[in-house]
Amino acid sequence: MATTLRFLWVVAIFLLVAFAATLRFCRLDERPLHADEATHALILSRTLGPEGYRFNPTHFHGPTKTFFTAPIVRWAGQTSFETFQKWTLRLMPAMAGTLTVLVIFPFVLRLGRLGVYVAALFVTVSPLLAYYSRMWIHETLLGLFAISALAVLARIEQRDWWWTLAAGVLCGLMFASKATAVISFMAWTGAALFTWGWPRKDTVYRLIGVAVVAASVAAWLYTDGGRYPGAVVDVVRSFGVYQNDPGHNKPVAYYLQLMLWPKYRGGFWWAETAVGLLAIVGAVRGWTTGQAGRWGRFLTWATLAHWAAYAMIAYKTPWLMVVPWLHTILLAGYGAAWRWPLGLPVALVVAGHLAVQTGRACFRYASDDRNPYAYSPTSPDVEELSVLLSKIAEAAPVMREAPIAVVGREYWPLPWYLRQFPRVGYWPKMADAVAELPVVLAMPAEAEAVAAGLHGEYFQFWRGLRHEVPVTVFIRQDCWQRYLARHEP
């Protein structure tokens, strides 16, 4: 009987991980590339060159995303900005998101079998976590390393030093993903002190060992294996010199509204509210079950600390919720397992509702502003524009002889979609050098100046670049007429 139950448990885990992989890997290349993905693709191409990785303390975060993607694109034979493909860049977060589901299961000793399976199920079907497992960003890796590190740290008191080494490596990978990993370190430390008090001397020694290993791993990655030792200083400096775009500043309650407040968009309700309610149940369980509830109390403190810290930071984007939401889900799993005859059916209903939202978020509305997780999405128009410009260039080869001009700022991800052209120039303002070029793409703030400054006749039309950010396209009439002669019946 015990053997049969273990077999069924393994099968259940396999089926859940397979479902998670399906949600994360299926149709990875359909959604247009986000501006952040495109800019980091350029960084990756430079990293693959002789210069290697160079940390920028004012932008772009840590190196793990680049380092873990590099072998994938090399395997695919894509070693430059011009040859990268969306699906190869996104393979890494899809793998990380799937592995995150798997590393939930080591918490079985803390949450119980039902609690850990419910938590893994919620991680699988969470619209937030599934959506950002399909986008080439740092947070998915950070979430994987954070949950893995927490699972190992939960056993840090064991006398085997391999646990200390593993915890140190994972914490180092966290910090090498994003410096905001310090929020998790502080949240875990505070939660542990509130729950268990000051640790024993041997545990303190182990935690010091974790810190030493973590610092070594992070330093090795930030310095590109020791090639640029000054990066260690730059990492410290980054806490004071990192430049945030004020356009991403949001009110304190932004994440509460994003994750917990129901929203009616596109004819559907979007919310992960029920997970938050089960997390509250988990917190109540932790505070009402005496010594047996200490792990629940720890998760409660850690979850609240993460939410509070990210709420107080003015710079906010939906993907920054990945790590706090993973903690919330662990606490929700703990709550669902408290009264399992009631918790199990409730959890299944919640998971079903989340799965429906995930299908919409990841596929049907992946680049639609009605999707609350699609933050400043790239318009499908820009992919159509790329194809159109290629067809015009076939009819009018002069387009490949003269530069394509992009006038204005905040034009990403246009460089990704203009990769097929050998010469592309970028001007912040309208200039005389642009006045007679065959193709000019103008950002909204410069569209009028470009229209007034062009010499000769141009065909003008508009295409969406990002949500509410149109790009004005000017095609010189001789090129446009050649295109029409070839493609019109």
C-alpha positions in Angstrom: 0.0 0.0 0.0 2.8 2.4 0.9 4.6 1.6 -2.3 1.4 2.3 -4.3 0.9 5.6 -2.6 4.5 6.7 -3.3 4.1 5.7 -7.0 0.9 7.7 -7.3 2.6 10.7 -5.6 5.4 10.5 -8.1 2.9 10.3 -11.0 1.0 13.3 -9.7 4.2 15.3 -9.5 5.2 14.3 -13.0 1.7 15.2 -14.4 1.8 18.6 -12.7 5.3 19.5 -13.9 4.3 18.3 -17.4 1.3 20.7 -17.3 3.5 23.5 -16.1 5.9 22.9 -19.0 3.1 22.9 -21.5 1.9 26.3 -20.3 5.4 27.7 -20.4 6.9 26.2 -23.6 3.9 26.1 -25.9 4.0 28.8 -28.7 6.9 30.7 -27.1 7.6 32.7 -30.3 4.1 34.1 -30.9 4.1 37.2 -28.6 6.1 40.1 -30.0 9.4 40.8 -28.2 9.1 43.2 -25.3 11.3 46.3 -25.3 13.2 45.0 -22.2 13.8 41.7 -24.0 15.2 43.4 -27.1 17.6 45.6 -25.1 18.9 42.6 -23.2 19.3 40.7 -26.5 21.8 43.4 -27.5 23.7 43.0 -24.2 23.8 39.2 -24.7 25.2 39.7 -28.2 28.0 41.8 -26.8 28.6 39.3 -24.0 29.2 36.6 -26.5 31.9 38.7 -28.2 35.5 39.0 -27.0 34.7 41.7 -24.4 32.5 39.3 -22.4 30.1 40.5 -19.7 30.4 44.0 -18.4 28.2 45.0 -15.5 26.5 48.4 -15.8 25.7 49.8 -12.3 23.1 52.2 -13.6 20.9 49.8 -15.7 20.1 46.2 -16.6 20.6 44.2 -13.3 22.8 41.1 -12.8 24.5 38.6 -15.1 22.7 35.3 -14.5 20.1 35.9 -17.2 22.8 36.4 -19.7 25.0 33.6 -18.5 22.3 31.0 -18.5 21.0 32.0 -21.9 24.4 32.1 -23.6 24.7 28.3 -23.9 21.2 28.0 -25.2 21.7 30.4 -28.1 25.1 28.9 -28.8 23.5 25.5 -29.0 21.0 26.9 -31.5 23.8 28.4 -33.5 22.6 32.0 -32.8 25.5 34.0 -31.6 24.7 37.6 -32.6 21.9 40.1 -32.3 21.0 39.6 -35.9 20.6 35.8 -35.5 18.8 35.5 -32.2 15.2 34.2 -32.2 12.5 34.9 -29.7 12.0 31.2 -28.8 15.7 30.6 -27.9 15.8 33.7 -25.7 12.6 32.6 -23.9 13.7 29.0 -23.4 15.6 29.9 -20.3 12.7 31.6 -18.4 10.4 28.7 -19.5 12.8 26.2 -18.0 13.2 28.3 -14.8 9.4 28.6 -14.4 8.9 24.9 -14.8 11.7 24.1 -12.4 10.1 26.5 -9.9 7.1 24.2 -9.8 9.4 21.2 -9.1 11.3 22.9 -6.3 8.1 23.6 -4.4 8.0 19.9 -3.4 11.0 19.9 -1.0 8.7 22.0 1.3 6.6 18.8 1.9 8.1 18.4 5.4 6.9 21.9 6.2 3.6 22.1 4.4 2.5 18.4 4.2 1.7 16.5 1.0 -1.6 18.3 0.4 -0.2 21.7 1.2 2.8 21.3 -1.0 0.8 19.9 -3.9 -1.7 22.8 -3.7 1.2 25.3 -3.6 2.8 23.6 -6.7 -0.6 23.6 -8.4 -1.0 27.3 -7.8 2.5 28.1 -9.1 1.7 26.1 -12.2 -1.5 27.9 -13.1 -0.8 31.4 -11.6 -1.3 33.9 -14.5 1.4 36.1 -13.2 4.0 33.3 -12.9 3.1 31.6 -16.1 3.1 34.8 -18.1 6.5 35.9 -16.9 7.9 32.4 -17.4 7.3 33.1 -21.1 9.2 36.4 -21.1 13.0 36.8 -21.1 13.4 38.7 -17.8 15.5 38.4 -14.6 12.6 37.8 -12.2 11.8 34.2 -13.2 15.4 33.2 -12.5 15.3 35.2 -9.2 12.1 33.4 -8.2 13.6 29.9 -8.9 16.7 30.7 -6.9 14.8 32.3 -4.1 12.5 29.3 -3.5 15.3 26.9 -3.9 17.4 28.8 -1.4 14.5 29.0 1.1 14.0 25.2 0.8 17.7 24.6 1.5 17.9 27.2 4.3 15.0 25.4 6.0 17.4 22.6 6.6 20.5 24.7 7.4 20.7 23.3 11.0 21.6 19.9 9.7 25.3 19.1 10.4 26.0 18.3 6.7 28.0 21.2 5.3 26.8 20.4 1.9 23.6 22.2 2.8 25.6 25.3 3.7 27.4 25.2 0.4 24.2 24.7 -1.5 22.4 27.6 0.3 25.4 29.8 -0.3 25.5 29.1 -4.0 21.8 29.7 -4.4 21.9 32.9 -2.4 24.8 34.0 -4.6 22.8 33.2 -7.7 19.9 35.3 -6.3 22.1 38.3 -5.8 23.7 37.8 -9.2 20.2 37.9 -10.7 19.1 41.1 -9.1 20.4 43.2 -6.3 16.9 43.3 -4.9 17.7 39.8 -3.6 18.7 41.7 -0.4 15.0 42.2 0.2 14.5 38.4 0.5 17.6 38.1 2.7 16.3 40.7 5.1 12.7 39.3 5.0 13.9 35.8 5.8 16.3 37.0 8.6 13.6 39.1 10.3 11.0 36.3 9.9 13.3 33.8 11.4 14.2 36.0 14.4 10.5 36.8 15.1 9.6 33.1 14.8 12.5 31.2 16.5 14.6 33.9 18.1 18.4 34.1 18.0 19.9 30.9 16.4 22.4 28.6 18.1 26.1 29.2 17.8 26.6 26.4 15.3 23.7 27.7 13.1 25.3 31.2 13.2 28.6 29.7 11.9 26.7 28.0 9.1 24.9 31.2 8.1 28.3 33.0 8.0 29.5 30.2 5.7 26.4 30.8 3.5 27.2 34.5 3.3 30.8 33.8 2.4 29.9 31.4 -0.4 27.1 33.6 -1.6 29.5 36.6 -1.8 32.1 34.5 -3.7 29.6 33.2 -6.2 28.1 36.6 -6.9 31.5 38.2 -7.2 32.7 35.6 -9.7 29.6 36.2 -11.8 29.6 40.0 -11.7 33.3 40.1 -12.6 32.9 37.7 -15.5 35.0 35.1 -13.8 37.5 37.7 -12.5 38.1 39.5 -15.8 36.7 42.8 -14.4 37.3 42.9 -10.7 36.1 46.5 -10.5 32.6 45.2 -10.9 32.5 44.3 -7.2 32.7 48.0 -6.4 30.2 48.8 -9.1 27.7 46.4 -7.5 27.9 48.3 -4.3 27.7 51.6 -6.1 24.6 50.4 -8.0 22.4 50.8 -4.8 23.0 54.6 -5.1 23.5 55.2 -8.8 20.9 52.9 -10.4 18.6 54.9 -12.7 14.9 54.2 -12.5 12.6 55.5 -15.1 10.0 57.7 -13.2 7.4 56.6 -15.7 7.3 53.3 -13.8 6.6 54.9 -10.4 3.3 53.7 -9.0 1.3 54.2 -5.8 1.9 52.1 -2.7 -1.3 50.0 -3.3 -0.3 49.1 -6.9 0.5 45.4 -6.2 -2.6 44.9 -4.1 -4.7 46.2 -7.0 -2.8 44.0 -9.5 -2.9 40.7 -7.6 -5.8 40.9 -5.2 -8.4 43.4 -6.5 -10.7 41.8 -9.1 -10.6 43.6 -12.5 -13.2 43.3 -15.3 -11.3 43.6 -18.7 -12.1 42.3 -22.1 -15.4 40.8 -20.9 -13.6 38.7 -18.3 -12.7 38.9 -14.6 -9.0 38.9 -13.7 -7.8 38.3 -10.2 -5.7 35.9 -8.0 -7.7 37.1 -5.0 -8.6 33.5 -3.8 -4.9 32.7 -3.4 -4.5 35.7 -1.1 -7.5 34.6 0.9 -6.0 31.1 1.4 -2.7 32.8 2.4 -4.7 34.6 5.2 -6.0 31.2 6.2 -2.4 30.0 6.4 -1.5 32.9 8.6 -4.4 32.2 10.9 -3.3 28.5 11.1 0.2 29.5 11.9 -0.9 31.7 14.8 -3.4 29.3 16.3 -1.6 26.0 16.3 1.1 26.6 18.8 4.6 25.1 18.2 3.3 23.2 15.2 2.5 26.5 13.5 6.0 28.0 13.6 6.6 27.4 9.9 3.3 29.1 9.1 4.3 32.1 11.3 7.7 32.3 9.5 6.0 32.3 6.1 3.6 34.9 7.3 6.3 37.3 8.4 8.4 36.6 5.3 5.5 37.2 3.0 4.4 40.4 4.7 8.0 41.7 4.6 8.3 41.1 0.9 5.0 42.8 0.1 5.8 45.8 2.4 9.3 46.2 0.9 8.1 46.1 -2.7 5.2 48.4 -2.0 7.5 51.1 -0.5 9.7 51.1 -3.6 8.3 53.7 -6.0 9.5 51.9 -9.1 6.9 49.1 -9.8 6.2 46.7 -12.6 4.1 43.5 -12.5 7.0 41.1 -12.8 8.6 42.4 -9.6 5.8 40.5 -7.8 7.2 37.1 -8.8 9.1 36.5 -5.6 6.5 38.0 -3.2 3.8 36.0 -4.9 5.7 32.8 -4.6 5.9 33.3 -0.9 2.1 34.1 -0.9 1.4 30.8 -2.7 3.5 28.8 -0.2 1.4 30.3 2.6 -1.8 29.6 0.7 -0.8 26.0 0.3 -0.2 25.9 4.1 -3.7 27.3 4.6 -5.4 25.0 2.2 -4.1 21.9 4.0 -5.4 23.0 7.4 -8.9 21.6 7.0 -8.3 19.4 3.9 -11.9 18.2 3.4 -12.8 21.8 2.8 -9.4 23.1 1.6 -9.0 20.5 -1.2 -12.1 21.3 -3.2 -11.7 25.0 -2.7 -8.1 24.8 -4.0 -9.2 22.8 -7.1 -11.9 25.5 -7.9 -9.3 28.3 -7.4 -6.8 26.4 -9.6 -9.4 26.0 -12.3 -10.2 29.7 -12.3 -6.5 30.6 -12.4 -5.9 28.2 -15.3 -8.6 29.9 -17.4 -7.0 33.2 -16.7 -3.6 31.9 -17.6 -4.8 30.6 -20.9 -6.1 34.1 -21.7 -3.0 35.9 -20.4 -0.4 33.7 -22.1 -2.1 33.1 -25.5 -5.3 35.0 -26.5 -4.4 38.3 -24.8 -0.7 38.0 -24.5 0.0 41.4 -26.1 -3.3 43.0 -25.3 -3.6 45.9 -22.8 -6.7 44.3 -21.4 -4.4 41.7 -19.9 -3.3 43.2 -16.5 0.0 41.3 -16.7 0.9 42.7 -20.2 2.9 45.7 -19.1 3.7 48.1 -21.9 3.3 45.3 -24.5 4.8 45.5 -27.9 2.1 45.8 -30.6 1.8 43.0 -33.2 1.8 45.9 -35.7 5.6 46.2 -35.4 6.0 42.6 -36.6 3.8 43.4 -39.6 5.8 46.6 -40.2 9.0 44.6 -40.3 7.6 42.3 -43.0 6.2 45.2 -45.0 9.6 47.0 -45.0 11.3 43.9 -46.2 8.9 43.7 -49.1 9.4 47.3 -50.0 13.2 46.8 -49.9 12.8 43.9 -52.4 11.0 46.2 -54.8 13.3 49.2 -54.1 16.9 48.0 -53.4 17.9 51.6 -52.6 16.4 51.0 -49.2 19.3 48.7 -48.3 21.9 51.2 -49.7 20.8 54.2 -47.6 20.1 54.1 -43.9 16.7 53.6 -42.4 16.2 56.5 -40.0 14.6 56.3 -36.6 14.0 59.7 -35.1 13.1 60.2 -31.5 13.7 58.4 -28.2 12.3 55.3 -26.5 12.2 53.4 -29.7 12.8 49.9 -28.4 12.1 47.2 -29.5 12.4 48.7 -33.1 16.1 47.7 -33.4 15.1 44.1 -33.0 12.6 44.4 -35.9 15.0 46.3 -38.1 17.8 43.7 -37.8 17.4 42.6 -41.4 18.6 46.0 -42.7 22.4 46.5 -42.8 22.2 50.3 -42.1 19.9 51.8 -39.5 20.5 55.2 -38.0 19.1 56.7 -34.8 18.6 60.5 -34.3 17.1 62.0 -31.2 15.8 65.0 -33.2 15.0 65.7 -36.8 18.2 66.5 -38.7 19.2 67.5 -42.3 20.9 64.0 -42.8 17.4 62.5 -42.5 15.6 64.8 -44.9 15.9 62.7 -48.1 16.3 59.1 -46.8 14.0 56.5 -48.3 12.5 55.4 -45.0 12.0 57.5 -41.8 10.4 56.2 -38.7 9.3 58.9 -36.2 8.4 58.5 -32.6 5.4 60.5 -31.4 7.2 63.5 -30.0 9.1 64.0 -33.3 6.5 63.1 -35.9 5.4 66.7 -36.7 9.0 67.9 -37.0 9.9 65.0 -39.3 6.9 65.6 -41.5 7.8 69.3 -41.8 11.5 68.6 -42.4 11.4 66.0 -45.1 12.3 67.0 -48.7 10.3 65.6 -51.5 7.1 63.5 -51.4 6.6 60.7 -48.9 3.8 58.2 -48.2 2.8 58.4 -44.6 1.1 55.9 -42.3 1.0 54.8 -38.7 1.8 51.5 -36.9 1.6 50.7 -33.2 4.9 50.1 -31.4 3.8 49.7 -27.8 0.5 50.4 -26.1 -0.5 54.0 -27.0 2.9 54.6 -28.6 2.4 54.8 -32.4 5.3 55.1 -34.8 4.8 57.3 -37.9 6.2 55.7 -41.0 7.4 57.8 -43.9 8.2 56.0 -47.2 9.7 58.0 -50.0 7.2 58.0 -53.0 9.6 56.4 -55.5 10.1 53.4 -53.2 6.4 53.2 -52.3 5.4 53.2 -56.0 7.8 50.5 -56.8 6.3 48.4 -54.0 2.8 49.0 -55.3 3.8 48.1 -58.8 5.1 44.8 -57.7 2.4 43.9 -55.2 -0.8 45.5 -56.4 -2.9 43.4 -58.9 
